[in-house]
């Protein structure tokens, strides 16, 4: 409820965000990137099931210019690796639902093109 209230208030203040030029946000984005990189040492890269999806997430974000695509790539790979290795009990229903939603998110543009022909 608190988050919903915050988003509701943000609706009224969002036009003010257009006042700030994109160049002014670069500093904040660099600091956020630094903070994200500083926790990379805690990722268990020795464990393929956790390390590879994390690496894919880290690589996909800058290559696709999208945080959403990076997170989606990592979640899909994590769920796929667990399913292939037969560790479905380690996957929560919520994670499976989100992974399916990301699968639809990634496949939908291709389906639109195929069905439009």
Secondary structure by P-SEA (a helix, b strand, c coil): caaaaaaaaaaaaaaaaaacccccaaaaaaaaaaaaaaacccccccccccaaaaaaaaaaaaaaccaaaaaaaaaaaaaaaaaaacccccccaaaaaaaaaaaaaaaaaaaaaaaac
